[in-house]
Amino acid sequence: MSVPLIEVRGASFAYVAGRPVFESLDLDVYPGEVLTVLGVNGCGKSTLLRCIGGALRLERGVVRLGGDDLAALSPLVRARRIGFLFQDHVASFPFTVLDVATMGRTPYLGHFGTPSAHDVALAEEALDTMGMLDLKARPYTHLSGGERQLVLLSRTLAQQPQVILLDEPTSHLDLANQVRCLDTIRRLARQGITMIVTTHDPNHALVFSGRVVLMKRGEPIVAGAATEVITETALSATYGTRIGVFTIARAGGSGELTFCSPW
C-alpha cells in the first residue's frame, strides 16, 4: 500500500473519566480507500469519526492528516480538507436545497463572502450527481428524511475535501437511494477521495474494496480486509447475536456473491 493519508497513533477518548470509548488505538487509512467501521449502537463509531475529523479532542494520542498533526490545523484548513456527513443534522431554517448544497463551499469564501457562480455550479453538479437537482428550489425543510440525507451528501461533495467522514450515510434511504449512495462512495474512491464510513450493515463493507474495522466498546478494535474480518465468529461476537456469512452464485454465472444475515 501507499503512505497512509490518515494516521491514528495511541488514540484514547472518554466522555467519562475511567470509562474509555477506545484507548491506545492505532489505525491507518490510505488514499482512495473506503474504510468501513462496524459495530452496535454506542460502541464508539461516531465518536471515532469525530476524533479523526477534529470535532472532538483526543484524551491521548495524535491524528495526522497528510503528515500534519490535525490538532495543529486551523478550523478553516480542516474544513477544506475534511468533509462530514453526520446523522444528527437538524433543519432550523427553510433554506432551498441549492442553498444547502452551496454551503459546502463556505470554507472557500472570505469573511462575509458570497458564493460565486463557480461555487453555485459546483453545488448544482453535486446535486445532479445525487439525483436531487430537480428539487433545487424546494425548501430543505419540506424534504423527507431520505431526501435530506442526499442533499447533505451533495453539500459534502461540493466541499471537495480530501477526506469524507460518513456516519450511517444510508440511514433513512430506500433501497434505490441506498444503491445510489453506495455507488457514489465507490466512484469517489476511484477518484482518489478517502472515506471512512460507519454502518450497521456488514453487507455494505462487502460492497467496498477497502478494509473493515469492528468496534466493541472498551475492547481493542479488529481491523483488516473484509474477507478476513467479516466472519461468522467475528460478527457474532461484535453484535451479540448469531450472524451467518453466505456465498452464492450470481445470476447468469457472473461469479459469486457473499452476504451476511442473522440466523
PLY file of the C-alpha trace (Angstrom):
ply
format ascii 1.0
element vertex 263
property float x
property float y
property float z
element edge 262
property int vertex1
property int vertex2
end_header
0.00 0.00 0.00
0.97 3.68 -0.35
1.81 6.01 2.52
-1.25 6.46 4.80
-3.20 9.67 4.37
-4.62 9.39 7.90
-2.55 8.06 10.80
-4.09 7.49 14.23
-1.50 6.72 16.90
-2.05 5.87 20.57
-5.52 7.42 20.48
-7.69 7.33 23.59
-11.01 9.05 24.28
-13.55 9.01 27.11
-16.64 11.10 27.82
-16.44 10.00 31.47
-13.13 9.51 33.23
-12.27 5.86 33.68
-14.76 4.68 31.02
-12.85 4.85 27.72
-14.74 4.61 24.45
-11.46 3.44 22.94
-7.85 3.58 24.05
-4.34 3.08 22.65
-5.86 2.93 19.17
-3.60 2.74 16.11
-5.17 2.99 12.66
-4.06 3.85 9.13
-6.31 4.97 6.27
-4.90 5.10 2.76
-5.58 7.47 -0.16
-8.66 6.46 -2.13
-9.63 3.84 0.44
-13.11 3.28 1.85
-12.62 2.19 5.45
-15.85 0.74 6.87
-16.44 0.85 10.62
-18.93 -1.68 12.01
-20.39 -2.14 15.48
-23.51 -1.89 17.63
-25.08 1.38 18.81
-22.97 3.07 21.45
-19.73 1.26 20.66
-17.99 4.49 19.61
-18.23 4.56 15.81
-19.47 8.16 15.61
-17.07 9.22 18.37
-14.15 7.76 16.43
-15.19 9.73 13.33
-15.46 12.96 15.31
-11.99 12.43 16.80
-10.48 11.71 13.40
-12.14 14.82 11.98
-11.09 17.07 14.86
-14.60 17.74 16.19
-13.59 16.01 19.44
-10.16 16.28 21.05
-8.39 13.08 22.00
-7.56 12.44 25.64
-4.23 10.99 24.48
-2.61 10.29 21.14
-2.49 12.01 17.78
-4.27 12.06 14.45
-2.23 13.06 11.40
-3.65 14.06 8.04
-1.10 14.01 5.24
1.62 14.08 7.89
0.14 17.15 9.63
-0.98 16.97 13.26
-4.72 17.52 12.99
-4.87 19.35 16.32
-2.40 21.95 14.97
-4.50 22.79 11.89
-6.87 25.75 11.96
-10.61 25.07 11.71
-10.61 26.64 8.23
-7.87 24.35 6.95
-9.59 21.31 8.46
-12.87 22.35 6.82
-11.21 22.46 3.41
-9.58 19.05 3.83
-12.23 17.06 5.72
-15.93 16.73 4.94
-18.51 15.45 7.45
-21.84 13.76 6.93
-23.44 13.01 10.28
-26.91 11.74 11.17
-27.91 14.35 13.72
-28.42 17.37 11.45
-31.47 19.46 12.38
-33.06 21.73 9.78
-33.72 25.05 11.55
-34.49 27.36 8.60
-36.18 26.69 5.23
-33.14 27.23 3.01
-33.58 25.95 -0.52
-31.96 22.67 -1.49
-29.47 24.60 -3.64
-28.63 26.92 -0.73
-27.84 23.92 1.49
-25.64 22.30 -1.15
-23.83 25.61 -1.76
-22.98 25.79 1.96
-20.34 23.18 1.17
-18.34 26.00 -0.42
-18.25 28.04 2.82
-14.60 27.15 3.69
-13.50 28.80 0.45
-15.31 32.12 1.00
-13.78 35.11 2.74
-15.35 36.89 5.69
-18.86 37.97 4.65
-18.15 36.48 1.23
-20.93 35.30 -1.04
-20.82 32.24 -3.31
-19.60 32.85 -6.83
-21.14 31.45 -10.00
-18.44 28.76 -9.84
-19.47 27.81 -6.29
-23.12 27.53 -7.31
-22.18 25.45 -10.37
-20.25 23.02 -8.15
-23.25 22.73 -5.84
-25.57 22.06 -8.78
-23.17 19.43 -10.12
-23.16 17.71 -6.72
-26.97 17.76 -6.57
-27.11 16.31 -10.06
-24.77 13.51 -9.01
-27.17 12.58 -6.21
-30.29 12.92 -8.38
-31.54 15.95 -6.44
-31.06 18.78 -8.95
-34.76 18.88 -9.89
-35.52 19.80 -6.26
-33.00 22.63 -6.02
-35.65 25.31 -5.46
-37.61 23.34 -2.85
-37.26 24.28 0.84
-34.96 21.83 2.58
-37.40 21.57 5.49
-40.07 20.18 3.13
-38.00 17.14 2.16
-38.26 13.62 3.51
-35.50 12.29 5.76
-34.01 10.32 2.88
-34.06 13.31 0.54
-32.35 15.46 3.17
-29.60 12.86 3.50
-28.93 13.03 -0.24
-28.82 16.83 -0.13
-26.35 16.74 2.76
-24.16 14.35 0.81
-24.36 16.78 -2.12
-23.20 19.57 0.20
-20.23 17.45 1.24
-19.34 16.69 -2.39
-19.46 20.42 -3.23
-16.89 20.98 -0.48
-14.33 18.93 -2.49
-12.42 17.63 0.56
-9.54 15.15 0.66
-11.35 13.02 3.22
-15.07 12.42 3.76
-16.35 11.02 7.05
-19.80 9.46 6.67
-21.83 8.39 9.69
-24.55 5.95 8.60
-24.92 7.57 5.15
-27.68 5.18 4.03
-29.90 5.72 7.07
-33.45 6.76 6.08
-32.80 5.85 2.43
-34.93 3.44 0.44
-33.21 0.64 -1.49
-32.83 2.59 -4.74
-31.25 5.57 -2.98
-29.06 3.29 -0.86
-27.65 1.91 -4.10
-27.13 5.44 -5.44
-25.33 6.46 -2.25
-23.09 3.36 -2.17
-22.27 3.73 -5.87
-21.33 7.37 -5.28
-18.98 6.38 -2.46
-17.27 3.80 -4.70
-16.97 6.31 -7.56
-15.43 8.94 -5.28
-12.92 6.38 -4.02
-11.88 5.65 -7.62
-11.30 9.40 -8.00
-8.87 9.28 -5.08
-11.07 10.61 -2.26
-10.51 8.84 1.04
-13.60 7.91 3.04
-14.41 6.45 6.44
-17.94 5.09 6.64
-19.82 3.83 9.67
-22.72 1.47 9.11
-24.85 -1.11 10.90
-24.94 -3.34 7.81
-21.87 -5.58 7.29
-23.04 -6.13 3.71
-22.07 -2.55 2.91
-18.47 -3.36 3.81
-18.52 -6.19 1.28
-19.52 -3.69 -1.43
-16.36 -1.61 -0.97
-12.79 -2.57 -1.76
-11.25 -1.14 1.42
-10.63 -2.56 4.85
-13.04 -3.07 7.74
-12.90 -2.12 11.43
-15.00 -3.98 14.01
-15.61 -1.96 17.18
-16.85 -3.12 20.57
-16.89 -0.55 23.38
-13.93 -0.82 25.72
-12.25 -3.57 23.72
-9.43 -3.49 21.14
-10.66 -2.98 17.60
-10.24 -5.58 14.89
-9.11 -4.25 11.51
-8.28 -5.92 8.23
-9.51 -6.88 4.78
-13.24 -7.57 4.54
-12.63 -11.18 3.58
-10.56 -11.67 6.75
-12.62 -9.65 9.24
-16.19 -10.39 8.16
-16.55 -13.90 9.50
-19.38 -15.60 11.36
-17.34 -15.76 14.55
-16.22 -12.12 14.48
-19.61 -10.68 13.52
-21.50 -12.77 16.06
-19.13 -11.62 18.82
-19.39 -7.98 17.71
-23.19 -7.83 17.51
-24.02 -10.30 20.27
-26.22 -12.46 18.07
-25.70 -15.31 15.62
-24.81 -13.97 12.18
-24.09 -16.15 9.18
-21.87 -15.37 6.20
-23.07 -16.97 2.98
-21.70 -17.24 -0.56
-23.95 -17.94 -3.52
-23.53 -17.97 -7.28
-24.61 -14.79 -9.03
-27.40 -14.97 -11.59
-26.06 -15.60 -15.07
-22.89 -17.27 -13.80
-21.05 -13.97 -13.25
-19.08 -15.01 -10.18
-20.10 -15.31 -6.53
-21.89 -13.09 -4.06
-21.01 -13.02 -0.35
-23.52 -11.60 2.13
-24.34 -11.62 5.85
-27.60 -12.30 7.65
-28.78 -13.13 11.18
-29.80 -16.76 11.56
0 1
1 2
2 3
3 4
4 5
5 6
6 7
7 8
8 9
9 10
10 11
11 12
12 13
13 14
14 15
15 16
16 17
17 18
18 19
19 20
20 21
21 22
22 23
23 24
24 25
25 26
26 27
27 28
28 29
29 30
30 31
31 32
32 33
33 34
34 35
35 36
36 37
37 38
38 39
39 40
40 41
41 42
42 43
43 44
44 45
45 46
46 47
47 48
48 49
49 50
50 51
51 52
52 53
53 54
54 55
55 56
56 57
57 58
58 59
59 60
60 61
61 62
62 63
63 64
64 65
65 66
66 67
67 68
68 69
69 70
70 71
71 72
72 73
73 74
74 75
75 76
76 77
77 78
78 79
79 80
80 81
81 82
82 83
83 84
84 85
85 86
86 87
87 88
88 89
89 90
90 91
91 92
92 93
93 94
94 95
95 96
96 97
97 98
98 99
99 100
100 101
101 102
102 103
103 104
104 105
105 106
106 107
107 108
108 109
109 110
110 111
111 112
112 113
113 114
114 115
115 116
116 117
117 118
118 119
119 120
120 121
121 122
122 123
123 124
124 125
125 126
126 127
127 128
128 129
129 130
130 131
131 132
132 133
133 134
134 135
135 136
136 137
137 138
138 139
139 140
140 141
141 142
142 143
143 144
144 145
145 146
146 147
147 148
148 149
149 150
150 151
151 152
152 153
153 154
154 155
155 156
156 157
157 158
158 159
159 160
160 161
161 162
162 163
163 164
164 165
165 166
166 167
167 168
168 169
169 170
170 171
171 172
172 173
173 174
174 175
175 176
176 177
177 178
178 179
179 180
180 181
181 182
182 183
183 184
184 185
185 186
186 187
187 188
188 189
189 190
190 191
191 192
192 193
193 194
194 195
195 196
196 197
197 198
198 199
199 200
200 201
201 202
202 203
203 204
204 205
205 206
206 207
207 208
208 209
209 210
210 211
211 212
212 213
213 214
214 215
215 216
216 217
217 218
218 219
219 220
220 221
221 222
222 223
223 224
224 225
225 226
226 227
227 228
228 229
229 230
230 231
231 232
232 233
233 234
234 235
235 236
236 237
237 238
238 239
239 240
240 241
241 242
242 243
243 244
244 245
245 246
246 247
247 248
248 249
249 250
250 251
251 252
252 253
253 254
254 255
255 256
256 257
257 258
258 259
259 260
260 261
261 262
